[in-house]
Amino acid sequence: MGLTVDVLDDLDTHNLQAAARAALQENNAIALIELLEMLWSCEVEGANAVIDAVLQRLQQLRALR
């Protein structure tokens, strides 16, 4: 839940760059998927930028497998 809480804090302060950066630096695919699910199902301002970053990071992690 650390990633989700950090990203929500960043979104709450309208720091989209920090929220996206946190997603791009995450190595735990499960945490990314949980974050994606939460952002997808809730209407959080700025969520689209983070969703894009999460999807990008998941693709990167998949390529490393």
CNS distance restraints for C-alpha pairs under 8 A (distance, minus, plus):
assign (resid   1 and name CA) (resid   5 and name CA) 6.16 0.50 0.50
assign (resid   1 and name CA) (resid  31 and name CA) 7.02 0.50 0.50
assign (resid   2 and name CA) (resid   6 and name CA) 6.08 0.50 0.50
assign (resid   3 and name CA) (resid   7 and name CA) 6.06 0.50 0.50
assign (resid   3 and name CA) (resid  22 and name CA) 7.24 0.50 0.50
assign (resid   3 and name CA) (resid  23 and name CA) 7.54 0.50 0.50
assign (resid   3 and name CA) (resid  26 and name CA) 7.84 0.50 0.50
assign (resid   3 and name CA) (resid  31 and name CA) 6.75 0.50 0.50
assign (resid   3 and name CA) (resid  32 and name CA) 7.82 0.50 0.50
assign (resid   3 and name CA) (resid  35 and name CA) 7.46 0.50 0.50
assign (resid   4 and name CA) (resid   8 and name CA) 6.04 0.50 0.50
assign (resid   4 and name CA) (resid  31 and name CA) 7.63 0.50 0.50
assign (resid   4 and name CA) (resid  34 and name CA) 7.82 0.50 0.50
assign (resid   4 and name CA) (resid  35 and name CA) 5.52 0.50 0.50
assign (resid   5 and name CA) (resid   9 and name CA) 6.09 0.50 0.50
assign (resid   6 and name CA) (resid  10 and name CA) 6.26 0.50 0.50
assign (resid   6 and name CA) (resid  19 and name CA) 7.40 0.50 0.50
assign (resid   6 and name CA) (resid  22 and name CA) 7.80 0.50 0.50
assign (resid   7 and name CA) (resid  11 and name CA) 6.10 0.50 0.50
assign (resid   7 and name CA) (resid  18 and name CA) 7.72 0.50 0.50
assign (resid   7 and name CA) (resid  19 and name CA) 4.74 0.50 0.50
assign (resid   7 and name CA) (resid  20 and name CA) 7.80 0.50 0.50
assign (resid   7 and name CA) (resid  22 and name CA) 6.94 0.50 0.50
assign (resid   7 and name CA) (resid  23 and name CA) 7.83 0.50 0.50
assign (resid   8 and name CA) (resid  12 and name CA) 5.96 0.50 0.50
assign (resid   8 and name CA) (resid  19 and name CA) 7.65 0.50 0.50
assign (resid   9 and name CA) (resid  13 and name CA) 6.40 0.50 0.50
assign (resid  10 and name CA) (resid  14 and name CA) 6.13 0.50 0.50
assign (resid  10 and name CA) (resid  15 and name CA) 4.95 0.50 0.50
assign (resid  10 and name CA) (resid  16 and name CA) 6.57 0.50 0.50
assign (resid  10 and name CA) (resid  18 and name CA) 6.30 0.50 0.50
assign (resid  10 and name CA) (resid  19 and name CA) 5.35 0.50 0.50
assign (resid  11 and name CA) (resid  15 and name CA) 5.63 0.50 0.50
assign (resid  11 and name CA) (resid  16 and name CA) 5.97 0.50 0.50
assign (resid  11 and name CA) (resid  19 and name CA) 6.50 0.50 0.50
assign (resid  11 and name CA) (resid  44 and name CA) 7.83 0.50 0.50
assign (resid  11 and name CA) (resid  45 and name CA) 7.11 0.50 0.50
assign (resid  11 and name CA) (resid  46 and name CA) 6.53 0.50 0.50
assign (resid  11 and name CA) (resid  47 and name CA) 7.67 0.50 0.50
assign (resid  14 and name CA) (resid  46 and name CA) 7.51 0.50 0.50
assign (resid  15 and name CA) (resid  19 and name CA) 6.43 0.50 0.50
assign (resid  16 and name CA) (resid  20 and name CA) 6.09 0.50 0.50
assign (resid  16 and name CA) (resid  46 and name CA) 6.54 0.50 0.50
assign (resid  16 and name CA) (resid  49 and name CA) 7.04 0.50 0.50
assign (resid  16 and name CA) (resid  50 and name CA) 7.32 0.50 0.50
assign (resid  17 and name CA) (resid  21 and name CA) 5.94 0.50 0.50
assign (resid  18 and name CA) (resid  22 and name CA) 6.08 0.50 0.50
assign (resid  19 and name CA) (resid  23 and name CA) 6.55 0.50 0.50
assign (resid  19 and name CA) (resid  50 and name CA) 6.35 0.50 0.50
assign (resid  20 and name CA) (resid  24 and name CA) 6.22 0.50 0.50
assign (resid  20 and name CA) (resid  49 and name CA) 6.65 0.50 0.50
assign (resid  20 and name CA) (resid  50 and name CA) 4.81 0.50 0.50
assign (resid  20 and name CA) (resid  53 and name CA) 5.48 0.50 0.50
assign (resid  20 and name CA) (resid  54 and name CA) 7.58 0.50 0.50
assign (resid  21 and name CA) (resid  25 and name CA) 6.18 0.50 0.50
assign (resid  21 and name CA) (resid  53 and name CA) 7.67 0.50 0.50
assign (resid  22 and name CA) (resid  26 and name CA) 6.32 0.50 0.50
assign (resid  23 and name CA) (resid  32 and name CA) 7.00 0.50 0.50
assign (resid  23 and name CA) (resid  50 and name CA) 7.07 0.50 0.50
assign (resid  23 and name CA) (resid  53 and name CA) 6.05 0.50 0.50
assign (resid  23 and name CA) (resid  54 and name CA) 5.48 0.50 0.50
assign (resid  23 and name CA) (resid  57 and name CA) 6.97 0.50 0.50
assign (resid  24 and name CA) (resid  53 and name CA) 5.90 0.50 0.50
assign (resid  24 and name CA) (resid  54 and name CA) 6.58 0.50 0.50
assign (resid  24 and name CA) (resid  56 and name CA) 7.48 0.50 0.50
assign (resid  24 and name CA) (resid  57 and name CA) 5.31 0.50 0.50
assign (resid  25 and name CA) (resid  57 and name CA) 7.79 0.50 0.50
assign (resid  26 and name CA) (resid  31 and name CA) 8.00 0.50 0.50
assign (resid  26 and name CA) (resid  32 and name CA) 7.27 0.50 0.50
assign (resid  26 and name CA) (resid  57 and name CA) 7.64 0.50 0.50
assign (resid  27 and name CA) (resid  61 and name CA) 7.36 0.50 0.50
assign (resid  28 and name CA) (resid  32 and name CA) 6.46 0.50 0.50
assign (resid  29 and name CA) (resid  33 and name CA) 6.13 0.50 0.50
assign (resid  29 and name CA) (resid  58 and name CA) 6.52 0.50 0.50
assign (resid  29 and name CA) (resid  61 and name CA) 7.41 0.50 0.50
assign (resid  30 and name CA) (resid  34 and name CA) 6.15 0.50 0.50
assign (resid  31 and name CA) (resid  35 and name CA) 6.14 0.50 0.50
assign (resid  32 and name CA) (resid  36 and name CA) 6.04 0.50 0.50
assign (resid  32 and name CA) (resid  54 and name CA) 6.17 0.50 0.50
assign (resid  32 and name CA) (resid  58 and name CA) 7.32 0.50 0.50
assign (resid  33 and name CA) (resid  37 and name CA) 6.09 0.50 0.50
assign (resid  33 and name CA) (resid  54 and name CA) 7.90 0.50 0.50
assign (resid  34 and name CA) (resid  38 and name CA) 6.24 0.50 0.50
assign (resid  35 and name CA) (resid  39 and name CA) 6.09 0.50 0.50
assign (resid  35 and name CA) (resid  54 and name CA) 7.97 0.50 0.50
assign (resid  36 and name CA) (resid  40 and name CA) 5.87 0.50 0.50
assign (resid  36 and name CA) (resid  51 and name CA) 6.12 0.50 0.50
assign (resid  36 and name CA) (resid  54 and name CA) 6.64 0.50 0.50
assign (resid  37 and name CA) (resid  41 and name CA) 6.17 0.50 0.50
assign (resid  38 and name CA) (resid  42 and name CA) 6.11 0.50 0.50
assign (resid  39 and name CA) (resid  43 and name CA) 7.11 0.50 0.50
assign (resid  39 and name CA) (resid  44 and name CA) 6.75 0.50 0.50
assign (resid  39 and name CA) (resid  47 and name CA) 5.98 0.50 0.50
assign (resid  39 and name CA) (resid  51 and name CA) 7.00 0.50 0.50
assign (resid  40 and name CA) (resid  47 and name CA) 7.85 0.50 0.50
assign (resid  40 and name CA) (resid  51 and name CA) 7.59 0.50 0.50
assign (resid  43 and name CA) (resid  47 and name CA) 7.52 0.50 0.50
assign (resid  46 and name CA) (resid  50 and name CA) 7.15 0.50 0.50
assign (resid  47 and name CA) (resid  51 and name CA) 6.02 0.50 0.50
assign (resid  48 and name CA) (resid  52 and name CA) 6.18 0.50 0.50
assign (resid  49 and name CA) (resid  53 and name CA) 6.44 0.50 0.50
assign (resid  50 and name CA) (resid  54 and name CA) 6.07 0.50 0.50
assign (resid  51 and name CA) (resid  55 and name CA) 6.15 0.50 0.50
assign (resid  52 and name CA) (resid  56 and name CA) 6.15 0.50 0.50
assign (resid  53 and name CA) (resid  57 and name CA) 6.12 0.50 0.50
assign (resid  54 and name CA) (resid  58 and name CA) 6.13 0.50 0.50
assign (resid  55 and name CA) (resid  59 and name CA) 6.27 0.50 0.50
assign (resid  56 and name CA) (resid  60 and name CA) 6.36 0.50 0.50
assign (resid  57 and name CA) (resid  61 and name CA) 6.18 0.50 0.50
assign (resid  58 and name CA) (resid  62 and name CA) 6.06 0.50 0.50
assign (resid  59 and name CA) (resid  63 and name CA) 6.24 0.50 0.50
assign (resid  60 and name CA) (resid  64 and name CA) 6.51 0.50 0.50
assign (resid  61 and name CA) (resid  65 and name CA) 6.74 0.50 0.50
